[in-house]
Amino acid sequence: MRPFAYVRADDAAGAVATVAADPEAGFLGAGTNLVDHLKLDVERPGLLVDVSRLPLDAVEDVEGGGLRVGATVRNSALAADRRVRHDYPVLSQALLAGATGQLRNMATTAGNLLQRTRCVYFRDVTTPCAKREPGSGCSAIGGYTRYHAVLGASSHCIATHPSDMAVGMAVLDPVVVVLGPGGEKRIPFAELHRLPGDSPERDTVLEHGDLITHVEVPAYPAARNSAYRKVRDRASYAFALVSVAAVLEVTDGRVADVRLAFGGVAHRPWRALAAEELLRGQPATEETFRAAADAELAAAEPQPGNAFKVPMLRGAVVAVLRDLTTAAARAAGTGEDR
Amino acid sequence: MTLQADPPSSPAIGADLERLDGALKVTGTAPYAYEQPVEDPVFLQVVQSTIARGRITAVDTAEAEALPGVLLVLTHENARRVASTDDLEFAVLQEPDVAYRGQVVGAVVAEDAETARQAAALVRLTYDEQPHRVILDATSTHPDSPDLYKPAAVNPSFETDTEQGDVEAGLAGAATWVDVRLSTAWLNNNPLEPHTTVARSHGGALTVHDSTQGVHTVKGTLATVLGLPGEQVRVLSPYVGGGFGSKGNPHPHEVVVCLAALALPGRWVKYAATRQQMFAFTGYRTPTVQRVRLGADADGHLVAVSHDAVSQTATVKEFAEQTAVVSRLMYGSPNIRTTHRLAVIDVPIPSWMRAPGECPGMFGLEVAMDELAVAAGLDPVELRVRNDPPVDPETGKPWGQRHLVECLREGAERFGWAGRDPRPRQRLVDGWWVGTGVASSVYPAMSMPGNEARITALDDGCLEVGIGAADIGTGAWTALSQIAADALGVGVERIRLRIGDSDLPNASVAGGSSGTSSWGAAIVGAAGAFRVQHGARPAPGASTTAGMLDVPGADDVAQYSFGAQFAEVRVHADTGEVRVPRLLGVFSVGRIVNPRTARSQFLGAMTMGMSMALHEQSVVDPRFGHVVNHDLAEYHITANADVVDLQAHWLDERDAHRNPMGTRGIGEIGIVGTAAAVVNAAHHATGVRVRDLPVTADKFL
């Protein structure tokens, strides 16, 4: 723990200007992740600009459909929002699968997207970590890998992104609205988080001084039949071993539309495009679901200690899609509004 | 004031009394060690080694000392020499040697806690690092394995190996036998309140607010180690937020805080361990590797019991977990053999964790019993009933009270065991494999010698009862008040209990499930002496200090508590997730002093047993040498959502052999056998036998 300066931002533009002007500065949201890292000496900012009180705490309807979620909307508020629960159950479920009620009451939408990995070596300054200190190597390789990546990792980093909400958002194709030193940027969600490559110190494509102000979730009627399934060793308050976010539309027993994203297996929320492609137009059967999961997982490169994630994820994909198929059939049978 | 007859017509013992300290605790006003109001405190942070074995070759404290607010930097180069190095755990900052990673190798005291923490990170140590070994990889549990040694005794003073009859011959003649290798994980005690010490040296006397299970134990250790007369050390600990054994004896932090206090006379030095530090030097349960061989004749009677246990110990000092001792007495057999071996490796010193010995040992024995039941085609309850020995197999003594069979029968009835289909992997409900399992529990009934209590009549008609006992969340404040009320023939509201202060009469540690029995017996003994000395109408100021009385014939019987635990386990067919929707225990523990706090003890211990079964595992990285999942986000304990239907019941009984109250002890038995019941139920659900804890989802994929 080191001394740092603290200022409370009055407006987003001022916050961006302050942080952009100081290479040692950073934004402070709810602090549910950052304050831990200050104590652990993992983060060493010279200045924290508190953006948690900026007037960005509304969930607004967008003309023509969709929602505009402010950066400081609390996780519990977003999960409980009637529109989210009805139109995007996958997002509400993902939010409620994360952390605890107390943390969700504090944690913000933008902060959740930007939380750092739970890799135990990243969080322990006595062990080397290239994400913390570029070029110092990856202690997780050859170490404790239970919560580490099986997809898209590199020899520099096998960390996973810990967010549940982000996995739920990944199947909704939102746009992340960012205010930077050069003005507003609109970043497709799929492009926000990076794979580690040879620069694992960068979790996202954001530049110093970039502040997420909103997440715009487009209208997507198919998402009313969607779900988030988190697999973990205990029933609550645990990060995902693997997780699956899924949207499924079934017409005449065939997959009309599907989106799949995985959590707990990669440095970013893992959109399973190969599996989606294989599923579209195919019979909505367990056999197809399994084959699609296998297609996506063909690229998996597990570590000793986390090879179980491959069959576990396959099982979770099958379970989620089976449940959504049943739900779709029930909705069609009763003529309910999907 | 008039004292009523003993025993009273409506006893306080047995009353469902709320915790007397409950309101203080739920309102956050019970003063724990760190919250004790002290004037003008300073704050200590420790410096920990970043190697697992070697030597410090250079110390650079300049940067730390230059930080504004830093008052003191201690290392082995400038720390006061201790007076005794008989116990090397307490020879803190005496030598440059490093015996495990995370060892306390320095300390910083500063005007505020943040500066202390920052400065601790600025102490630069240079090491001569030596190769280390930190993993208990006892591939062989054979007692003659060259990597292992045979300790002279196992905790606290049991024979290391025993053999009755001829186990090999018994196995050779068995109609059914099993040979099972199992392991339990390295577990870290995680009381909610971290280990805390707040100390001041003033006029040559040392006052210490400590979070401990025994103020007199800490006082004695500190006096010896620091070379102070006992009367100049006072330890206070009225409220303790859990210990589970890890506060049963002092650890290095108590010594280092007192070294700092002696170096800064007049200042209160405050220290609370971080959660990460609690994975480094405040004690933990050793991992075990066990081999259990059981043989039965055609009727299911055991003809051989063999239990070989391996655990680890530190280079600093020996800790010999008594893992296999339970197999000496649990079931009857003409041939019983047990062995214990230790691997001495570069790890922190293992210590006590709730039911040390019994907890890991009964995991091994009770999983093996289930495997034997499956192999013999016998119901696992029935197998245990058939092997219930009429006398203690080890000593031949009669049992004080052995009601295991009653616990099994009542548990089976309450749980709905009858009609259970013994075949595994038969029930798939909503995508989950469902199964049930059972295991026995056992714990010795112990009392510690040397306890005394002081009874004093107060001006307001109340009676002060003082003893240096500890309430570590167990309910001792309430239970001891109830015992005192009955012994003195007054209502509980007339008792003014004082505990947690080494200036009070001597009390043994809150450990071995012996607290209520030992302290309660001293209170009863003192109450009797008080009545004799002061009569039924004691004048204000009347005071008597006396100790416990011997119970005639106590040594002539084998004194144990028993229990039976039943678990329902569900394993998800697609993902392997494991859940325990039902856990039910029935215990035979003697008389219950307070059903409310007793139930809390059982439920807590059973939850901790479920936690051991499903979640807890300190992951040690062999390259670095420390527990890498060292916080409560990554080291999983069972959380609220994991506990669904949890029930604890007990037999209505009194034990005439242990103490005048008729109690035994209840703090630990609830964790014994739980993990085996869960493993056995998981096997029944899935057909997969998990012999290495914890039982995690990946083991079913």
Interface residues (C-beta under 8 A of the other chain):
Chain A: M1 R2 P3 K39 D41 R118 V120 Y121 R123 D124 T126 T127 S139 G142 G143 Y144 R146 Y147 V231 R232 D233 R234 A235 S236 Y237 A238 F239 L241 V242 F308 P311 M312 G315 A316 V318 A319
Chain B: T50 E114 R117 Q118 A121 G431 H572 A573 D574 T575 G576 E577 V578 R579 L614 H615 V619 D621 R623 F624 H626 V628 N629 H630 D631 A633 E634 H636 T638 A639 N640 A641 D642 P694 T696 A697 D698 L701
